Amino acid sequence: MSRKQMTVSILAAALALVSAGVSVVWTFPLNDTAQQRTKPPRVSWANVDHGVKMPVPVYYPEPPCPPQVKKGHCKGAVVLSIVVNSKGRVTEVEMILPLGDDFDEIAVKTVRTWRFKPATLDGRSVPIRGDVELNFGTGSTTLRK
């Protein structure tokens, strides 16, 4: 098949998909305030027994600043208690030390999007609880002891 025939075939297939109601979306990494950080958060896990392998964070975006907060004034920290289930999802979030305004709600929403490689015990995935200090405007998050 020639290059021209290949191009025509691809365009015809794309046109068929679009006319059938399927949209094709190109995605590019965005440089926004909720971007993925390069250094994973450190978590302090509460129910650690001998033989438990801790969960490993695999997706953990930074929290965005509330829209009404002026640029450069987005600073502070909240402390949350989280439960990571046996599938690596954050299933419970409890506010331990609030910051106020919209910071608390944004912190909870952000942490609920985090994903982990689950904790394991004897080769089985197990749920685990930990504390997170989520910092706004500093680019660092600490999972507390």
C-alpha positions as CSV (number, residue, x, y, z in Angstrom):
1,M,0.0,0.0,0.0
2,S,1.4,3.4,-1.0
3,R,1.8,6.2,1.5
4,K,-1.0,8.1,-0.3
5,Q,-3.4,5.2,0.0
6,M,-2.5,4.7,3.6
7,T,-3.2,8.4,4.4
8,V,-6.6,8.2,2.5
9,S,-7.5,5.0,4.5
10,I,-6.6,6.6,7.8
11,L,-8.6,9.8,7.0
12,A,-11.6,7.7,5.9
13,A,-11.5,5.7,9.1
14,A,-11.3,8.8,11.2
15,L,-14.2,10.4,9.3
16,A,-16.3,7.3,9.8
17,L,-15.6,7.4,13.6
18,V,-16.4,11.1,13.8
19,S,-19.7,10.6,11.9
20,A,-20.6,7.7,14.1
21,G,-20.3,10.0,17.1
22,V,-16.9,8.9,18.4
23,S,-14.5,11.6,19.1
24,V,-10.8,11.3,18.9
25,V,-9.0,13.3,21.6
26,W,-5.3,14.1,21.6
27,T,-3.9,14.5,25.1
28,F,-0.9,16.3,26.2
29,P,0.5,16.8,29.7
30,L,-0.8,20.0,31.2
31,N,1.2,22.4,33.2
32,D,-1.4,23.3,35.8
33,T,-1.5,23.5,39.6
34,A,-2.7,19.9,40.0
35,Q,0.3,18.4,38.2
36,Q,2.0,15.2,39.2
37,R,4.9,15.8,41.5
38,T,8.2,14.2,40.9
39,K,9.0,13.1,44.5
40,P,6.4,10.7,46.0
41,P,4.8,11.6,49.4
42,R,6.1,10.0,52.5
43,V,3.3,8.2,54.5
44,S,3.2,7.2,58.1
45,W,1.2,4.0,58.2
46,A,-0.7,3.2,61.5
47,N,-1.4,-0.5,61.5
48,V,2.0,-1.9,60.6
49,D,2.7,-5.5,61.6
50,H,5.8,-7.5,61.0
51,G,5.8,-8.8,57.4
52,V,3.5,-6.0,56.0
53,K,5.0,-4.4,52.9
54,M,3.9,-0.8,52.8
55,P,1.9,0.6,49.9
56,V,3.8,2.6,47.3
57,P,2.3,5.8,45.9
58,V,2.0,5.6,42.1
59,Y,-0.3,8.6,41.4
60,Y,-0.3,11.6,43.8
61,P,-1.0,15.0,42.3
62,E,-0.4,18.2,44.3
63,P,-3.5,20.0,45.5
64,P,-4.4,23.2,43.5
65,C,-4.9,26.4,45.4
66,P,-8.4,27.6,45.9
67,P,-9.4,30.0,43.1
68,Q,-10.2,32.9,45.4
69,V,-6.7,32.8,47.0
70,K,-4.3,35.3,45.4
71,K,-1.2,34.0,43.7
72,G,1.7,33.8,46.2
73,H,-0.7,33.6,49.2
74,C,-1.4,29.9,48.9
75,K,0.4,28.5,51.8
76,G,-0.5,26.2,54.7
77,A,-1.0,22.5,55.5
78,V,-3.8,20.2,56.5
79,V,-3.4,16.8,58.1
80,L,-5.6,13.9,56.9
81,S,-6.0,10.3,58.0
82,I,-6.5,8.1,55.0
83,V,-7.3,4.4,54.4
84,V,-5.8,2.8,51.3
85,N,-7.8,-0.3,50.4
86,S,-6.5,-3.6,49.0
87,K,-6.9,-2.3,45.5
88,G,-4.6,0.8,46.2
89,R,-7.4,3.4,46.3
90,V,-8.0,5.9,49.0
91,T,-11.4,4.9,50.5
92,E,-11.6,6.9,53.7
93,V,-10.4,10.4,54.4
94,E,-10.7,12.0,57.8
95,M,-9.7,15.6,58.6
96,I,-7.3,15.7,61.6
97,L,-6.0,19.3,61.4
98,P,-8.0,21.6,59.1
99,L,-6.7,24.8,57.5
100,G,-10.1,26.3,56.7
101,D,-11.7,28.1,53.7
102,D,-11.7,25.8,50.6
103,F,-8.3,24.3,51.4
104,D,-9.9,21.4,53.4
105,E,-12.3,20.4,50.7
106,I,-9.6,20.6,48.0
107,A,-7.2,18.5,50.1
108,V,-9.8,15.8,50.6
109,K,-10.7,15.8,46.9
110,T,-7.1,15.6,45.8
111,V,-6.1,12.8,48.2
112,R,-9.1,10.7,47.0
113,T,-7.5,10.7,43.5
114,W,-4.2,9.3,44.8
115,R,-3.4,5.7,43.8
116,F,-1.0,3.2,45.5
117,K,0.4,-0.2,44.8
118,P,-1.4,-1.8,47.8
119,A,0.1,-2.9,51.0
120,T,0.7,-6.7,51.2
121,L,0.9,-9.3,54.0
122,D,2.0,-12.8,53.1
123,G,1.5,-11.9,49.4
124,R,-2.1,-10.7,49.8
125,S,-3.2,-7.1,49.4
126,V,-4.4,-5.6,52.6
127,P,-6.0,-2.2,53.6
128,I,-3.9,0.1,55.7
129,R,-4.4,3.5,57.5
130,G,-1.9,6.4,57.4
131,D,-1.7,10.1,58.1
132,V,-0.8,12.7,55.5
133,E,0.3,16.3,56.0
134,L,-0.7,17.9,52.7
135,N,1.1,21.2,52.1
136,F,-0.3,24.0,49.9
137,G,2.1,26.1,47.9
138,T,5.3,24.4,49.0
139,G,5.4,21.3,46.7
140,S,6.0,18.9,49.6
141,T,3.7,16.4,51.2
142,T,4.6,14.3,54.2
143,L,2.8,11.2,55.4
144,R,3.1,11.7,59.2
145,K,4.0,9.4,62.1
